[in-house]
Structures are given as C-alpha cells and as structure tokens.
C-alpha cells in the first residue's frame, strides 16, 4: 500500500479588505462633505450677522436723519443696497437644504459614495460627484435620483474607471435640476404646513 502525501492546508484568516476600503472612503467623504457644508453654512451666518449689524446701524442713522427732517440720498442708496443683500442672504438660508441632503442620502447605498455636492440655487441645479463599485451601481444611482421628487433632468455628465485603484471604482458626475421652487413658495404663503 502506497501512502499519498496530502499537501498542507493553508488558511487565510484575514477578512477581505474590499468592504473596509469602501467604508473608509464613504466615512472620509461624509466627513469632508459635512465639514464643507458646515463651513459654508457658518460663512452664510457670519455674512447674515454682518449684514444685519450694518442694516441696524443704517436704520439708526436713518432715524437720526429723519428727526432732523431730511435723509441724505447716499444713505437711501446704501440702505437699499443693504436691504437687497440681506434679502438675498435670507432667501439662500430659507432654501430647503435639509430636503436636498435627505434626498441625496436616501438615494445612496453601499455601492455608491458621494464625493462632492455643488448646489447652485440661482440656477436651480446641483452637480453631484460620486464613486460607484460598478457601472450598474452608477446607473441605479442615477435612476434613484430620477425617481426623487427633489430632482429633475438627471443625467450622467461623465464617468471614468479609476484603474490606479485596486477595486477599479467608477468616478462619475451627475447634473440635475434641483426642484425647490414650488416648495419654498408654499412655505412663504403658509401652504406647505
């Protein structure tokens, strides 16, 4: 009877790193996004506070001038400009930012990581940079955005396979119309509550 040698069995007790990689990328992207949005929000708050302070000073000067009986023309121009700036800041702060972020977050899944969001309230548009594990995940994400009530005219502008990265994710950009106008008019007239 001949004995056969069984080759030694080698077991790898390491967990696959694919899931952790995307989890880390998602965490970092979320932190960067939160920091960027926080800084933007803080900048708007500072701008609003400065505008309100300037407006209050102008109002006090206007009261002093009106007690004398006449308001200087340059003060009228300055007040009108400051009112326009204050109204613009208030308009931007009153946009439904939470709804935008909630719609973006609800459309993502484990296969898609948001990298950047560039909302343009004046144009009523948003550009979304993201990374997907597969082309199907990218297409599914676009479909989910199309199904959202917050976005219209959703289209993938470009995409590129990241061949230098081990998992070869697809980095892509989506442009969409940000549908917030009807919602803000309801809030201003009291119809949305």
C-alpha positions as CSV (number, residue, x, y, z in Angstrom):
1,X,0.0,0.0,0.0
2,X,1.4,3.3,-1.0
3,X,0.8,6.3,1.1
4,X,-0.2,9.6,-0.5
5,X,1.1,12.8,0.8
6,X,-1.6,15.3,1.4
7,X,-0.4,18.8,0.8
8,X,-0.5,21.1,3.8
9,X,-3.7,23.2,4.1
10,X,-3.1,26.9,4.3
11,X,-5.9,29.0,5.7
12,X,-6.1,32.8,5.4
13,X,-7.8,34.2,8.4
14,X,-7.9,37.8,7.1
15,X,-11.2,39.4,6.2
16,X,-11.5,40.7,2.7
17,X,-10.4,44.4,2.6
18,X,-12.9,45.5,-0.1
19,X,-15.7,46.3,2.2
20,X,-13.5,48.2,4.6
21,X,-11.9,50.2,1.8
22,X,-15.3,51.5,0.6
23,X,-16.5,52.0,4.2
24,X,-13.4,54.2,4.9
25,X,-13.8,56.1,1.7
26,X,-17.5,56.7,2.5
27,X,-16.7,57.8,6.0
28,X,-14.0,60.2,4.8
29,X,-16.2,61.6,2.1
30,X,-19.0,62.1,4.5
31,X,-16.8,63.9,7.0
32,X,-15.4,66.1,4.2
33,X,-18.8,66.9,3.0
34,X,-20.1,67.7,6.4
35,X,-17.1,70.0,7.1
36,X,-17.6,71.7,3.7
37,X,-21.3,72.3,4.3
38,X,-20.6,73.4,7.9
39,X,-18.1,76.0,6.7
40,X,-20.4,77.2,4.0
41,X,-23.3,77.5,6.5
42,X,-21.1,79.3,9.0
43,X,-19.9,81.7,6.3
44,X,-23.6,82.5,5.4
45,X,-24.4,83.0,9.1
46,X,-21.4,85.4,9.5
47,X,-22.5,87.3,6.4
48,X,-26.0,87.5,7.6
49,X,-24.9,88.8,11.0
50,X,-22.7,91.4,9.4
51,X,-25.5,92.5,7.1
52,X,-27.9,92.7,10.0
53,X,-25.5,94.8,12.0
54,X,-24.9,97.1,9.1
55,X,-28.6,97.3,8.5
56,X,-29.2,98.2,12.1
57,X,-26.6,100.9,12.0
58,X,-28.1,102.3,8.8
59,X,-31.5,102.2,10.4
60,X,-30.2,104.2,13.4
61,X,-28.6,106.7,11.1
62,X,-31.8,107.0,9.2
63,X,-33.8,107.6,12.4
64,X,-31.3,110.3,13.4
65,X,-31.6,111.9,9.9
66,X,-35.4,111.7,9.9
67,X,-35.5,113.5,13.2
68,X,-33.6,116.3,11.6
69,X,-36.2,116.3,8.8
70,X,-34.2,115.0,5.8
71,X,-32.5,111.8,4.7
72,X,-29.3,112.1,2.7
73,X,-29.5,110.5,-0.8
74,X,-26.4,108.4,-0.3
75,X,-27.9,107.0,2.8
76,X,-31.0,105.9,0.8
77,X,-28.9,104.2,-1.8
78,X,-26.8,102.5,0.9
79,X,-29.9,101.3,2.7
80,X,-31.4,99.9,-0.5
81,X,-28.2,98.0,-1.3
82,X,-28.0,96.6,2.2
83,X,-31.6,95.5,2.1
84,X,-31.1,93.8,-1.2
85,X,-28.0,91.9,0.3
86,X,-30.0,91.0,3.4
87,X,-32.9,89.7,1.4
88,X,-30.6,87.6,-0.7
89,X,-28.9,86.1,2.4
90,X,-32.3,85.3,3.9
91,X,-33.5,83.8,0.6
92,X,-30.5,81.5,0.5
93,X,-30.9,80.5,4.1
94,X,-34.5,79.7,3.6
95,X,-33.9,77.2,0.8
96,X,-34.8,73.6,1.7
97,X,-31.2,72.4,2.3
98,X,-32.2,69.6,4.6
99,X,-34.5,68.2,1.9
100,X,-31.7,68.3,-0.6
101,X,-29.3,66.4,1.7
102,X,-32.0,63.9,2.7
103,X,-32.9,63.2,-0.9
104,X,-29.2,62.6,-1.7
105,X,-28.6,60.4,1.3
106,X,-31.7,58.3,0.7
107,X,-30.6,57.7,-2.9
108,X,-27.1,56.3,-2.0
109,X,-26.4,52.7,-1.0
110,X,-23.3,50.6,-0.1
111,X,-22.1,50.6,-3.7
112,X,-22.1,54.4,-4.2
113,X,-20.1,57.0,-2.3
114,X,-20.7,60.8,-2.6
115,X,-17.6,62.8,-3.1
116,X,-18.9,66.3,-3.6
117,X,-22.1,68.3,-4.0
118,X,-22.3,71.6,-5.8
119,X,-25.7,73.2,-5.4
120,X,-26.4,76.3,-7.4
121,X,-29.6,77.9,-6.0
122,X,-29.6,80.7,-8.6
123,X,-29.6,78.3,-11.5
124,X,-31.7,75.7,-9.7
125,X,-29.2,73.0,-10.3
126,X,-26.9,70.6,-8.5
127,X,-23.8,68.7,-9.6
128,X,-23.0,65.5,-7.8
129,X,-19.6,63.9,-7.9
130,X,-19.6,60.2,-6.7
131,X,-17.9,56.9,-7.0
132,X,-19.5,53.5,-7.6
133,X,-18.2,50.0,-7.4
134,X,-19.8,49.0,-10.7
135,X,-21.3,50.7,-13.8
136,X,-24.6,49.1,-12.8
137,X,-24.4,50.8,-9.4
138,X,-23.8,54.1,-11.1
139,X,-26.8,53.7,-13.4
140,X,-29.0,52.6,-10.5
141,X,-28.0,55.7,-8.5
142,X,-29.0,57.9,-11.4
143,X,-32.3,56.1,-11.6
144,X,-33.0,56.6,-7.9
145,X,-32.2,60.3,-8.3
146,X,-34.7,60.5,-11.2
147,X,-37.3,58.9,-9.0
148,X,-36.8,61.5,-6.3
149,X,-39.3,64.4,-6.1
150,X,-36.3,66.8,-5.5
151,X,-34.6,66.3,-8.8
152,X,-35.4,66.7,-12.5
153,X,-33.4,66.3,-15.7
154,X,-31.0,63.9,-14.1
155,X,-28.1,62.9,-16.4
156,X,-24.6,61.5,-16.0
157,X,-22.2,64.1,-17.4
158,X,-19.1,61.9,-17.3
159,X,-17.6,58.8,-15.8
160,X,-14.1,57.3,-15.6
161,X,-12.8,54.0,-14.3
162,X,-10.2,54.6,-11.6
163,X,-7.7,52.0,-12.9
164,X,-5.0,53.1,-10.5
165,X,-7.1,51.9,-7.5
166,X,-7.3,48.2,-6.7
167,X,-11.1,47.8,-6.9
168,X,-11.3,50.0,-10.0
169,X,-14.3,52.1,-8.9
170,X,-16.1,54.3,-11.4
171,X,-15.9,58.0,-10.6
172,X,-18.8,60.0,-12.2
173,X,-20.5,63.3,-12.2
174,X,-24.3,63.8,-12.3
175,X,-26.0,67.0,-13.2
176,X,-29.6,67.6,-12.1
177,X,-32.2,70.3,-11.8
178,X,-32.9,71.0,-8.1
179,X,-36.7,71.2,-7.7
180,X,-37.1,73.5,-4.7
181,X,-39.1,76.5,-6.1
182,X,-42.6,75.1,-5.6
183,X,-41.7,74.0,-2.0
184,X,-40.4,77.4,-1.0
185,X,-43.4,79.3,-2.4
186,X,-45.7,77.0,-0.3
187,X,-43.6,77.8,2.8
188,X,-43.7,81.5,2.2
189,X,-47.5,81.5,1.7
190,X,-48.2,79.1,4.5
191,X,-49.5,76.4,2.2
192,X,-46.8,73.9,3.0
193,X,-47.7,73.4,6.7
